[in-house]
Amino acid sequence: MTAGLLLITHDTVGVSLVETASTILGMCPMALEIISVSPGCDPEDALEKTRAAVRRLDTGGGVLVLTDMYGSTPSNVANYLCGDATIKVVAGLNLPMLVRVLNYPALSLDELVYKAVSGGKDGIFACLPDRCDT
């Protein structure tokens, strides 16, 4: 059984990242939903939408939840779900992280967490003048 993927992000960050990743990959290979959290939203409403999305996405393999920024409302909403062993949360969503996860849709939930974190970290580079090929 494969894991589902839930993005909880500020405004349209998640939508933009999924559209871009799907263009890069030519498709979206996982069951995926996005919850967009806008300024002034009711966190309880966002939590209820999150719980409903998790129920739809979990077909037996669990759900990986990616949020854009630790400590923000999307992350705080996701963290309410952390007590459930079938839900794993990773904060700091970026495009390399998302593409890495989508490249490995058949991995277990725990393996996807590792891929998400490594993709996010390994996809960050300081492009300094002394490191550029010119």
mmCIF file of the C-alpha atoms, coordinates in Angstrom:
data_MODEL
# 
_entry.id   MODEL 
# 
loop_
_atom_site.group_PDB 
_atom_site.id 
_atom_site.type_symbol 
_atom_site.label_atom_id 
_atom_site.label_alt_id 
_atom_site.label_comp_id 
_atom_site.label_asym_id 
_atom_site.label_entity_id 
_atom_site.label_seq_id 
_atom_site.pdbx_PDB_ins_code 
_atom_site.Cartn_x 
_atom_site.Cartn_y 
_atom_site.Cartn_z 
_atom_site.occupancy 
_atom_site.B_iso_or_equiv 
_atom_site.pdbx_formal_charge 
_atom_site.auth_seq_id 
_atom_site.auth_comp_id 
_atom_site.auth_asym_id 
_atom_site.auth_atom_id 
_atom_site.pdbx_PDB_model_num 
ATOM 1   C CA . MET A 1 1   ? 0.000   0.000  0.000   1.00 0.00 ? 1   MET A CA 1 
ATOM 2   C CA . THR A 1 2   ? 1.301   3.410  -0.879  1.00 0.00 ? 2   THR A CA 1 
ATOM 3   C CA . ALA A 1 3   ? 1.223   6.488  1.306   1.00 0.00 ? 3   ALA A CA 1 
ATOM 4   C CA . GLY A 1 4   ? -0.853  9.532  0.514   1.00 0.00 ? 4   GLY A CA 1 
ATOM 5   C CA . LEU A 1 5   ? 0.636   13.014 0.362   1.00 0.00 ? 5   LEU A CA 1 
ATOM 6   C CA . LEU A 1 6   ? -0.910  16.098 1.954   1.00 0.00 ? 6   LEU A CA 1 
ATOM 7   C CA . LEU A 1 7   ? 0.515   19.603 1.588   1.00 0.00 ? 7   LEU A CA 1 
ATOM 8   C CA . ILE A 1 8   ? -0.572  22.269 4.076   1.00 0.00 ? 8   ILE A CA 1 
ATOM 9   C CA . THR A 1 9   ? 0.826   25.623 2.999   1.00 0.00 ? 9   THR A CA 1 
ATOM 10  C CA . HIS A 1 10  ? 0.327   29.353 3.055   1.00 0.00 ? 10  HIS A CA 1 
ATOM 11  C CA . ASP A 1 11  ? -2.030  30.586 0.340   1.00 0.00 ? 11  ASP A CA 1 
ATOM 12  C CA . THR A 1 12  ? -1.102  29.091 -3.048  1.00 0.00 ? 12  THR A CA 1 
ATOM 13  C CA . VAL A 1 13  ? 2.422   27.911 -2.229  1.00 0.00 ? 13  VAL A CA 1 
ATOM 14  C CA . GLY A 1 14  ? 1.370   24.256 -2.329  1.00 0.00 ? 14  GLY A CA 1 
ATOM 15  C CA . VAL A 1 15  ? -0.608  24.617 -5.545  1.00 0.00 ? 15  VAL A CA 1 
ATOM 16  C CA . SER A 1 16  ? 2.337   26.273 -7.295  1.00 0.00 ? 16  SER A CA 1 
ATOM 17  C CA . LEU A 1 17  ? 4.832   23.676 -6.087  1.00 0.00 ? 17  LEU A CA 1 
ATOM 18  C CA . VAL A 1 18  ? 2.624   20.747 -7.139  1.00 0.00 ? 18  VAL A CA 1 
ATOM 19  C CA . GLU A 1 19  ? 1.982   22.280 -10.565 1.00 0.00 ? 19  GLU A CA 1 
ATOM 20  C CA . THR A 1 20  ? 5.711   22.815 -11.087 1.00 0.00 ? 20  THR A CA 1 
ATOM 21  C CA . ALA A 1 21  ? 6.709   19.359 -9.812  1.00 0.00 ? 21  ALA A CA 1 
ATOM 22  C CA . SER A 1 22  ? 4.044   17.724 -11.989 1.00 0.00 ? 22  SER A CA 1 
ATOM 23  C CA . THR A 1 23  ? 5.378   19.603 -15.019 1.00 0.00 ? 23  THR A CA 1 
ATOM 24  C CA . ILE A 1 24  ? 8.927   18.471 -14.250 1.00 0.00 ? 24  ILE A CA 1 
ATOM 25  C CA . LEU A 1 25  ? 7.865   14.837 -13.774 1.00 0.00 ? 25  LEU A CA 1 
ATOM 26  C CA . GLY A 1 26  ? 5.192   14.807 -16.473 1.00 0.00 ? 26  GLY A CA 1 
ATOM 27  C CA . MET A 1 27  ? 2.573   13.685 -13.932 1.00 0.00 ? 27  MET A CA 1 
ATOM 28  C CA . CYS A 1 28  ? 1.729   13.490 -10.258 1.00 0.00 ? 28  CYS A CA 1 
ATOM 29  C CA . PRO A 1 29  ? 2.351   9.835  -9.292  1.00 0.00 ? 29  PRO A CA 1 
ATOM 30  C CA . MET A 1 30  ? 0.795   9.906  -5.803  1.00 0.00 ? 30  MET A CA 1 
ATOM 31  C CA . ALA A 1 31  ? -2.597  10.502 -4.259  1.00 0.00 ? 31  ALA A CA 1 
ATOM 32  C CA . LEU A 1 32  ? -2.175  14.117 -3.183  1.00 0.00 ? 32  LEU A CA 1 
ATOM 33  C CA . GLU A 1 33  ? -4.240  16.912 -1.685  1.00 0.00 ? 33  GLU A CA 1 
ATOM 34  C CA . ILE A 1 34  ? -3.419  20.507 -0.836  1.00 0.00 ? 34  ILE A CA 1 
ATOM 35  C CA . ILE A 1 35  ? -4.825  22.610 1.974   1.00 0.00 ? 35  ILE A CA 1 
ATOM 36  C CA . SER A 1 36  ? -4.200  26.308 1.482   1.00 0.00 ? 36  SER A CA 1 
ATOM 37  C CA . VAL A 1 37  ? -4.163  28.354 4.655   1.00 0.00 ? 37  VAL A CA 1 
ATOM 38  C CA . SER A 1 38  ? -4.834  32.050 4.200   1.00 0.00 ? 38  SER A CA 1 
ATOM 39  C CA . PRO A 1 39  ? -4.116  34.902 6.600   1.00 0.00 ? 39  PRO A CA 1 
ATOM 40  C CA . GLY A 1 40  ? -6.792  35.189 9.227   1.00 0.00 ? 40  GLY A CA 1 
ATOM 41  C CA . CYS A 1 41  ? -8.095  31.667 8.672   1.00 0.00 ? 41  CYS A CA 1 
ATOM 42  C CA . ASP A 1 42  ? -9.721  29.767 11.501  1.00 0.00 ? 42  ASP A CA 1 
ATOM 43  C CA . PRO A 1 43  ? -7.144  27.168 12.621  1.00 0.00 ? 43  PRO A CA 1 
ATOM 44  C CA . GLU A 1 44  ? -9.941  24.857 13.831  1.00 0.00 ? 44  GLU A CA 1 
ATOM 45  C CA . ASP A 1 45  ? -11.481 24.932 10.347  1.00 0.00 ? 45  ASP A CA 1 
ATOM 46  C CA . ALA A 1 46  ? -8.078  24.161 8.800   1.00 0.00 ? 46  ALA A CA 1 
ATOM 47  C CA . LEU A 1 47  ? -7.617  21.280 11.255  1.00 0.00 ? 47  LEU A CA 1 
ATOM 48  C CA . GLU A 1 48  ? -10.994 19.788 10.332  1.00 0.00 ? 48  GLU A CA 1 
ATOM 49  C CA . LYS A 1 49  ? -10.153 20.048 6.606   1.00 0.00 ? 49  LYS A CA 1 
ATOM 50  C CA . THR A 1 50  ? -6.807  18.397 7.363   1.00 0.00 ? 50  THR A CA 1 
ATOM 51  C CA . ARG A 1 51  ? -8.400  15.507 9.240   1.00 0.00 ? 51  ARG A CA 1 
ATOM 52  C CA . ALA A 1 52  ? -10.877 14.957 6.390   1.00 0.00 ? 52  ALA A CA 1 
ATOM 53  C CA . ALA A 1 53  ? -8.056  14.986 3.814   1.00 0.00 ? 53  ALA A CA 1 
ATOM 54  C CA . VAL A 1 54  ? -6.053  12.457 5.859   1.00 0.00 ? 54  VAL A CA 1 
ATOM 55  C CA . ARG A 1 55  ? -9.072  10.129 5.963   1.00 0.00 ? 55  ARG A CA 1 
ATOM 56  C CA . ARG A 1 56  ? -9.403  10.344 2.166   1.00 0.00 ? 56  ARG A CA 1 
ATOM 57  C CA . LEU A 1 57  ? -5.679  9.877  1.510   1.00 0.00 ? 57  LEU A CA 1 
ATOM 58  C CA . ASP A 1 58  ? -4.905  7.039  3.910   1.00 0.00 ? 58  ASP A CA 1 
ATOM 59  C CA . THR A 1 59  ? -5.646  3.835  2.047   1.00 0.00 ? 59  THR A CA 1 
ATOM 60  C CA . GLY A 1 60  ? -3.498  1.780  4.404   1.00 0.00 ? 60  GLY A CA 1 
ATOM 61  C CA . GLY A 1 61  ? -0.010  3.177  3.802   1.00 0.00 ? 61  GLY A CA 1 
ATOM 62  C CA . GLY A 1 62  ? -0.347  6.286  5.965   1.00 0.00 ? 62  GLY A CA 1 
ATOM 63  C CA . VAL A 1 63  ? -0.030  9.937  4.999   1.00 0.00 ? 63  VAL A CA 1 
ATOM 64  C CA . LEU A 1 64  ? 3.018   12.147 4.631   1.00 0.00 ? 64  LEU A CA 1 
ATOM 65  C CA . VAL A 1 65  ? 2.179   15.761 5.479   1.00 0.00 ? 65  VAL A CA 1 
ATOM 66  C CA . LEU A 1 66  ? 4.488   18.474 4.136   1.00 0.00 ? 66  LEU A CA 1 
ATOM 67  C CA . THR A 1 67  ? 4.223   22.034 5.423   1.00 0.00 ? 67  THR A CA 1 
ATOM 68  C CA . ASP A 1 68  ? 6.044   25.096 4.180   1.00 0.00 ? 68  ASP A CA 1 
ATOM 69  C CA . MET A 1 69  ? 7.397   26.669 7.372   1.00 0.00 ? 69  MET A CA 1 
ATOM 70  C CA . TYR A 1 70  ? 7.864   25.259 10.850  1.00 0.00 ? 70  TYR A CA 1 
ATOM 71  C CA . GLY A 1 71  ? 6.094   27.236 13.571  1.00 0.00 ? 71  GLY A CA 1 
ATOM 72  C CA . SER A 1 72  ? 3.539   28.777 11.219  1.00 0.00 ? 72  SER A CA 1 
ATOM 73  C CA . THR A 1 73  ? -0.193  28.060 11.137  1.00 0.00 ? 73  THR A CA 1 
ATOM 74  C CA . PRO A 1 74  ? 0.073   25.313 8.464   1.00 0.00 ? 74  PRO A CA 1 
ATOM 75  C CA . SER A 1 75  ? 2.776   23.566 10.499  1.00 0.00 ? 75  SER A CA 1 
ATOM 76  C CA . ASN A 1 76  ? 0.886   24.021 13.756  1.00 0.00 ? 76  ASN A CA 1 
ATOM 77  C CA . VAL A 1 77  ? -2.233  22.484 12.207  1.00 0.00 ? 77  VAL A CA 1 
ATOM 78  C CA . ALA A 1 78  ? -0.202  19.517 10.924  1.00 0.00 ? 78  ALA A CA 1 
ATOM 79  C CA . ASN A 1 79  ? 1.465   19.012 14.290  1.00 0.00 ? 79  ASN A CA 1 
ATOM 80  C CA . TYR A 1 80  ? -1.926  18.287 15.891  1.00 0.00 ? 80  TYR A CA 1 
ATOM 81  C CA . LEU A 1 81  ? -1.824  15.025 13.918  1.00 0.00 ? 81  LEU A CA 1 
ATOM 82  C CA . CYS A 1 82  ? 1.643   13.902 15.058  1.00 0.00 ? 82  CYS A CA 1 
ATOM 83  C CA . GLY A 1 83  ? 0.363   11.477 17.698  1.00 0.00 ? 83  GLY A CA 1 
ATOM 84  C CA . ASP A 1 84  ? -0.991  9.156  15.005  1.00 0.00 ? 84  ASP A CA 1 
ATOM 85  C CA . ALA A 1 85  ? 1.609   6.589  13.869  1.00 0.00 ? 85  ALA A CA 1 
ATOM 86  C CA . THR A 1 86  ? 0.154   6.575  10.342  1.00 0.00 ? 86  THR A CA 1 
ATOM 87  C CA . ILE A 1 87  ? 0.844   10.287 9.855   1.00 0.00 ? 87  ILE A CA 1 
ATOM 88  C CA . LYS A 1 88  ? 4.314   11.820 9.503   1.00 0.00 ? 88  LYS A CA 1 
ATOM 89  C CA . VAL A 1 89  ? 4.928   15.562 9.249   1.00 0.00 ? 89  VAL A CA 1 
ATOM 90  C CA . VAL A 1 90  ? 7.911   17.296 7.639   1.00 0.00 ? 90  VAL A CA 1 
ATOM 91  C CA . ALA A 1 91  ? 8.213   21.102 7.659   1.00 0.00 ? 91  ALA A CA 1 
ATOM 92  C CA . GLY A 1 92  ? 10.288  23.260 5.318   1.00 0.00 ? 92  GLY A CA 1 
ATOM 93  C CA . LEU A 1 93  ? 8.696   22.259 2.030   1.00 0.00 ? 93  LEU A CA 1 
ATOM 94  C CA . ASN A 1 94  ? 10.610  23.241 -1.081  1.00 0.00 ? 94  ASN A CA 1 
ATOM 95  C CA . LEU A 1 95  ? 10.558  22.092 -4.697  1.00 0.00 ? 95  LEU A CA 1 
ATOM 96  C CA . PRO A 1 96  ? 13.518  19.654 -4.425  1.00 0.00 ? 96  PRO A CA 1 
ATOM 97  C CA . MET A 1 97  ? 11.804  18.006 -1.433  1.00 0.00 ? 97  MET A CA 1 
ATOM 98  C CA . LEU A 1 98  ? 8.530   17.602 -3.281  1.00 0.00 ? 98  LEU A CA 1 
ATOM 99  C CA . VAL A 1 99  ? 10.148  16.273 -6.462  1.00 0.00 ? 99  VAL A CA 1 
ATOM 100 C CA . ARG A 1 100 ? 12.174  13.764 -4.411  1.00 0.00 ? 100 ARG A CA 1 
ATOM 101 C CA . VAL A 1 101 ? 9.045   12.469 -2.659  1.00 0.00 ? 101 VAL A CA 1 
ATOM 102 C CA . LEU A 1 102 ? 7.097   12.238 -5.921  1.00 0.00 ? 102 LEU A CA 1 
ATOM 103 C CA . ASN A 1 103 ? 9.954   10.285 -7.514  1.00 0.00 ? 103 ASN A CA 1 
ATOM 104 C CA . TYR A 1 104 ? 9.525   7.496  -4.945  1.00 0.00 ? 104 TYR A CA 1 
ATOM 105 C CA . PRO A 1 105 ? 5.752   6.925  -4.625  1.00 0.00 ? 105 PRO A CA 1 
ATOM 106 C CA . ALA A 1 106 ? 6.103   3.217  -3.739  1.00 0.00 ? 106 ALA A CA 1 
ATOM 107 C CA . LEU A 1 107 ? 8.278   3.742  -0.650  1.00 0.00 ? 107 LEU A CA 1 
ATOM 108 C CA . SER A 1 108 ? 6.933   3.232  2.846   1.00 0.00 ? 108 SER A CA 1 
ATOM 109 C CA . LEU A 1 109 ? 5.865   6.209  4.914   1.00 0.00 ? 109 LEU A CA 1 
ATOM 110 C CA . ASP A 1 110 ? 9.059   6.150  6.986   1.00 0.00 ? 110 ASP A CA 1 
ATOM 111 C CA . GLU A 1 111 ? 11.208  5.938  3.849   1.00 0.00 ? 111 GLU A CA 1 
ATOM 112 C CA . LEU A 1 112 ? 9.309   8.876  2.335   1.00 0.00 ? 112 LEU A CA 1 
ATOM 113 C CA . VAL A 1 113 ? 10.097  10.969 5.414   1.00 0.00 ? 113 VAL A CA 1 
ATOM 114 C CA . TYR A 1 114 ? 13.790  10.283 4.846   1.00 0.00 ? 114 TYR A CA 1 
ATOM 115 C CA . LYS A 1 115 ? 13.508  11.140 1.129   1.00 0.00 ? 115 LYS A CA 1 
ATOM 116 C CA . ALA A 1 116 ? 11.631  14.368 1.941   1.00 0.00 ? 116 ALA A CA 1 
ATOM 117 C CA . VAL A 1 117 ? 14.236  15.565 4.429   1.00 0.00 ? 117 VAL A CA 1 
ATOM 118 C CA . SER A 1 118 ? 17.203  14.569 2.276   1.00 0.00 ? 118 SER A CA 1 
ATOM 119 C CA . GLY A 1 119 ? 15.628  16.115 -0.830  1.00 0.00 ? 119 GLY A CA 1 
ATOM 120 C CA . GLY A 1 120 ? 14.957  19.361 0.977   1.00 0.00 ? 120 GLY A CA 1 
ATOM 121 C CA . LYS A 1 121 ? 18.452  19.610 2.456   1.00 0.00 ? 121 LYS A CA 1 
ATOM 122 C CA . ASP A 1 122 ? 20.393  18.313 -0.541  1.00 0.00 ? 122 ASP A CA 1 
ATOM 123 C CA . GLY A 1 123 ? 18.510  20.651 -2.875  1.00 0.00 ? 123 GLY A CA 1 
ATOM 124 C CA . ILE A 1 124 ? 19.924  23.781 -1.224  1.00 0.00 ? 124 ILE A CA 1 
ATOM 125 C CA . PHE A 1 125 ? 23.168  25.246 -2.531  1.00 0.00 ? 125 PHE A CA 1 
ATOM 126 C CA . ALA A 1 126 ? 24.984  28.529 -2.087  1.00 0.00 ? 126 ALA A CA 1 
ATOM 127 C CA . CYS A 1 127 ? 25.822  29.631 -5.635  1.00 0.00 ? 127 CYS A CA 1 
ATOM 128 C CA . LEU A 1 128 ? 28.998  31.570 -4.913  1.00 0.00 ? 128 LEU A CA 1 
ATOM 129 C CA . PRO A 1 129 ? 31.173  33.201 -7.596  1.00 0.00 ? 129 PRO A CA 1 
ATOM 130 C CA . ASP A 1 130 ? 34.156  30.965 -6.832  1.00 0.00 ? 130 ASP A CA 1 
ATOM 131 C CA . ARG A 1 131 ? 31.987  27.863 -7.385  1.00 0.00 ? 131 ARG A CA 1 
ATOM 132 C CA . CYS A 1 132 ? 30.466  28.840 -10.731 1.00 0.00 ? 132 CYS A CA 1 
ATOM 133 C CA . ASP A 1 133 ? 31.590  27.222 -13.947 1.00 0.00 ? 133 ASP A CA 1 
ATOM 134 C CA . THR A 1 134 ? 32.298  30.084 -16.350 1.00 0.00 ? 134 THR A CA 1 
# 
